[in-house]
Amino acid sequence: MTIRRRVYLVLGWVLVAIGVVGAFLPLLPTTPFLLLAIWLFARSSPKMESWLFNHPRFGPGLRTWRDERAIPTRAKALAVIMIAGSYALMWFTSHPSPMVAIVTAAILCCSALFILTRNSPTQK
């Protein structure tokens, strides 16, 4: 195994770990980390890529994204609620400066818009 493949494999596992932690922490997303992990595993370990795609908890959503570039409606709703909740938590606990509040709101709005404009999966 080349050094590059080993680095990709290690980074993939780090991202899986962060993604699993994100499944339990409301402010940390899961899916983006797992999507990056799959990208790294595709270049380092097809076995690990297959394991993640076939994982009982994470696999269905990852396969839906791969096959249809779609996000389930429930996941969209939860993501947007968590984005709004995260902003509210930041606003009320840290009292950000106006510039920080505006930049953060813009980034989070763009993220929510991206999520909401993705297709929903087709029924099979």
VENMOUR-V447009 format. One line per field, one symbol per residue. ss: DSSP state (a for helix, b for strand, c for the rest). phi: phi as a letter, one per 40 degrees, with the letter a starting at -180 (. if undefined). psi: psi as a letter, one per 40 degrees, with the letter a starting at -180 (. if undefined). Layout:
ss = ???
phi = ???
psi = ???
This chain:
ss = ccaaaaaaaaaaaaaaaaaaaaaaccccccaaaaaaaaaaaaaacaaaaaaaacccccaaaaaaaaaacbccaaaaaaaaaaaaaaaaaaaaaacccaaaaaaaaaaaaaaaaaaaccbccccc
phi = .ccdcccccccdcccccccccccbbccbcbddcccccccccccbadccccdccbccccddcccccccbfbbddccccccccccccccccccccbfccdcccccccccccccccdcccccccccb
psi = hidddddddddddddddddddddehdehidddddddddddddedgddddddddehddddddddddddefihidddddddddddddddddddddegiidddddddddddddddddddeiiiiih.
